[in-house]
């Protein structure tokens, strides 16, 4: 996965990738949000990158 895809993951997507700890997922999601804002990336709609896997870009 490219970093651009990783920062688009949602909670379910992180869990599917093996991030089991809720606290770790929350910290990562907050960090991802900051990265998306700084890099000018739009926030994906809920479920866009979810447990079904990342969409092809």
SEPABA-358612 format. One record per atom (N, C-alpha, C): residue in three letters; x, y, z; atom name; residue number from 1. Coordinates in Angstrom, 1 decimal, padded with zeros to 4 digits. Last residue first. Example, Ala and Ser with C-alpha at 12.3 -4.5 7.8 and 13.67 -1.06 7.14 Angstrom:
2
R:fido:c1:c2:c3:bavex:pati
R:Ser:012.8:-002.2:007.1:N:2
R:Ser:013.7:-001.1:007.1:CA:2
R:Ser:012.9:000.0:007.9:C:2
R:Ala:013.2:-005.7:007.8:N:1
R:Ala:012.3:-004.5:007.8:CA:1
R:Ala:013.2:-003.3:007.8:C:1
// end
This chain:
57
R:fido:c1:c2:c3:bavex:pati
R:Unk:-006.7:002.8:-006.9:N:57
R:Unk:-006.6:004.2:-007.3:CA:57
R:Unk:-005.9:004.3:-008.6:C:57
R:Unk:-009.0:000.5:-005.6:N:56
R:Unk:-007.9:000.7:-006.5:CA:56
R:Unk:-007.9:002.2:-006.9:C:56
R:Unk:-009.8:000.5:-002.1:N:55
R:Unk:-010.2:000.6:-003.5:CA:55
R:Unk:-008.9:000.9:-004.4:C:55
R:Unk:-008.8:-001.8:000.4:N:54
R:Unk:-008.7:-000.5:-000.2:CA:54
R:Unk:-009.1:-000.6:-001.6:C:54
R:Unk:-011.3:-003.9:002.0:N:53
R:Unk:-010.0:-003.6:001.4:CA:53
R:Unk:-010.0:-002.3:000.7:C:53
R:Unk:-013.5:-004.3:003.5:N:52
R:Unk:-013.5:-005.0:002.2:CA:52
R:Unk:-012.1:-004.8:001.5:C:52
R:Unk:-013.3:-002.6:005.6:N:51
R:Unk:-012.9:-003.9:005.8:CA:51
R:Unk:-012.9:-004.8:004.5:C:51
R:Unk:-012.7:000.4:003.7:N:50
R:Unk:-013.2:-000.3:004.9:CA:50
R:Unk:-012.6:-001.7:004.9:C:50
R:Unk:-012.7:003.2:002.4:N:49
R:Unk:-011.6:002.2:002.6:CA:49
R:Unk:-012.0:001.5:003.9:C:49
R:Unk:-015.3:004.1:002.6:N:48
R:Unk:-014.7:004.1:001.4:CA:48
R:Unk:-013.5:003.1:001.4:C:48
R:Unk:-016.6:004.4:005.1:N:47
R:Unk:-016.7:003.1:004.4:CA:47
R:Unk:-015.9:003.0:003.1:C:47
R:Unk:-017.5:007.8:004.6:N:46
R:Unk:-017.4:006.6:005.5:CA:46
R:Unk:-017.5:005.3:004.7:C:46
R:Unk:-015.5:009.3:002.0:N:45
R:Unk:-016.8:009.1:002.6:CA:45
R:Unk:-016.7:007.9:003.5:C:45
R:Unk:-012.2:010.8:002.7:N:44
R:Unk:-013.1:009.9:001.9:CA:44
R:Unk:-014.5:009.7:002.7:C:44
R:Unk:-011.1:014.1:002.6:N:43
R:Unk:-011.5:013.0:003.5:CA:43
R:Unk:-012.5:012.1:002.7:C:43
R:Unk:-008.7:015.0:000.2:N:42
R:Unk:-010.1:015.0:000.7:CA:42
R:Unk:-010.3:013.8:001.6:C:42
R:Unk:-005.5:016.4:000.8:N:41
R:Unk:-006.3:015.3:000.4:CA:41
R:Unk:-007.7:015.3:001.0:C:41
R:Unk:-003.6:018.3:001.6:N:40
R:Unk:-004.7:018.7:000.7:CA:40
R:Unk:-005.5:017.5:000.1:C:40
R:Unk:-001.7:017.8:003.4:N:39
R:Unk:-001.4:017.4:002.1:CA:39
R:Unk:-002.5:017.8:001.1:C:39
R:Unk:-003.0:018.6:005.8:N:38
R:Unk:-001.7:019.2:005.4:CA:38
R:Unk:-001.4:019.0:003.9:C:38
R:Unk:-005.2:016.8:005.8:N:37
R:Unk:-005.4:018.2:005.8:CA:37
R:Unk:-004.2:018.9:005.3:C:37
R:Unk:-003.9:014.3:006.0:N:36
R:Unk:-004.8:014.6:004.8:CA:36
R:Unk:-005.0:016.1:004.7:C:36
R:Unk:-002.6:014.6:008.4:N:35
R:Unk:-001.8:014.4:007.2:CA:35
R:Unk:-002.7:014.8:006.0:C:35
R:Unk:-004.8:014.7:010.2:N:34
R:Unk:-003.9:015.8:010.1:CA:34
R:Unk:-003.0:015.8:008.8:C:34
R:Unk:-005.9:012.2:009.8:N:33
R:Unk:-006.7:013.3:009.5:CA:33
R:Unk:-005.8:014.6:009.3:C:33
R:Unk:-003.8:010.5:010.7:N:32
R:Unk:-004.2:010.5:009.3:CA:32
R:Unk:-005.0:011.7:008.9:C:32
R:Unk:-004.0:011.1:013.5:N:31
R:Unk:-002.8:011.5:012.7:CA:31
R:Unk:-003.1:011.5:011.2:C:31
R:Unk:-006.5:010.0:014.0:N:30
R:Unk:-006.2:011.4:014.3:CA:30
R:Unk:-005.0:011.9:013.5:C:30
R:Unk:-005.9:007.3:013.4:N:29
R:Unk:-007.0:008.1:012.6:CA:29
R:Unk:-006.8:009.6:012.8:C:29
R:Unk:-004.0:006.7:015.3:N:28
R:Unk:-003.6:006.7:013.9:CA:28
R:Unk:-004.6:007.5:013.1:C:28
R:Unk:-005.5:006.9:017.6:N:27
R:Unk:-004.3:007.8:017.4:CA:27
R:Unk:-004.0:007.8:016.0:C:27
R:Unk:-007.4:004.8:017.1:N:26
R:Unk:-007.8:006.2:017.3:CA:26
R:Unk:-006.7:007.2:017.1:C:26
R:Unk:-005.7:002.6:017.0:N:25
R:Unk:-006.5:003.0:015.8:CA:25
R:Unk:-006.9:004.4:015.9:C:25
R:Unk:-004.8:002.5:019.6:N:24
R:Unk:-003.9:002.7:018.6:CA:24
R:Unk:-004.6:003.2:017.3:C:24
R:Unk:-007.2:002.0:021.0:N:23
R:Unk:-006.5:003.2:021.3:CA:23
R:Unk:-005.5:003.5:020.1:C:23
R:Unk:-007.9:-000.6:020.0:N:22
R:Unk:-008.8:000.6:019.7:CA:22
R:Unk:-008.0:001.9:019.9:C:22
R:Unk:-005.8:-002.9:018.5:N:21
R:Unk:-006.0:-002.1:019.7:CA:21
R:Unk:-006.8:-000.8:019.3:C:21
R:Unk:-005.4:-004.1:016.0:N:20
R:Unk:-006.5:-004.6:016.9:CA:20
R:Unk:-006.8:-003.6:018.1:C:20
R:Unk:-004.6:-003.9:013.0:N:19
R:Unk:-004.5:-002.9:014.1:CA:19
R:Unk:-005.7:-003.2:015.1:C:19
R:Unk:-005.0:-005.4:010.7:N:18
R:Unk:-004.4:-006.0:011.8:CA:18
R:Unk:-004.1:-005.1:013.0:C:18
R:Unk:-006.5:-004.5:008.6:N:17
R:Unk:-005.1:-004.6:008.4:CA:17
R:Unk:-004.3:-005.1:009.6:C:17
R:Unk:-009.0:-004.3:009.9:N:16
R:Unk:-008.8:-005.4:008.9:CA:16
R:Unk:-007.3:-005.6:008.5:C:16
R:Unk:-008.5:-002.0:011.3:N:15
R:Unk:-008.7:-003.3:012.0:CA:15
R:Unk:-008.5:-004.5:011.1:C:15
R:Unk:-008.4:-000.2:009.3:N:14
R:Unk:-007.2:-000.4:010.1:CA:14
R:Unk:-007.3:-001.7:010.9:C:14
R:Unk:-011.0:-000.4:008.3:N:13
R:Unk:-009.9:-000.7:007.5:CA:13
R:Unk:-008.6:-001.0:008.2:C:13
R:Unk:-012.5:000.6:010.5:N:12
R:Unk:-012.7:-000.8:010.0:CA:12
R:Unk:-011.5:-001.3:009.2:C:12
R:Unk:-011.6:003.3:010.5:N:11
R:Unk:-011.4:002.4:011.7:CA:11
R:Unk:-011.5:000.9:011.3:C:11
R:Unk:-010.2:003.9:007.3:N:10
R:Unk:-011.1:004.2:008.4:CA:10
R:Unk:-010.8:003.2:009.5:C:10
R:Unk:-007.5:005.1:005.2:N:9
R:Unk:-008.2:004.0:005.9:CA:9
R:Unk:-009.1:004.6:007.0:C:9
R:Unk:-006.0:007.1:004.1:N:8
R:Unk:-007.4:007.1:003.8:CA:8
R:Unk:-008.2:006.0:004.5:C:8
R:Unk:-003.4:006.6:004.6:N:7
R:Unk:-004.0:007.7:005.4:CA:7
R:Unk:-005.5:007.8:005.1:C:7
R:Unk:-002.9:004.5:002.8:N:6
R:Unk:-003.0:004.2:004.2:CA:6
R:Unk:-003.7:005.3:005.0:C:6
R:Unk:-002.9:005.8:000.3:N:5
R:Unk:-003.9:004.8:000.6:CA:5
R:Unk:-004.1:004.6:002.1:C:5
R:Unk:-000.5:007.2:000.5:N:4
R:Unk:-001.8:007.9:000.2:CA:4
R:Unk:-003.0:007.1:000.5:C:4
R:Unk:001.4:005.3:000.9:N:3
R:Unk:001.0:006.1:002.1:CA:3
R:Unk:-000.3:006.8:001.8:C:3
R:Unk:000.4:002.2:-000.7:N:2
R:Unk:001.1:003.5:-000.7:CA:2
R:Unk:000.6:004.3:000.5:C:2
R:Unk:000.8:-001.2:000.0:N:1
R:Unk:000.0:000.0:000.0:CA:1
R:Unk:000.9:001.2:000.0:C:1
// end
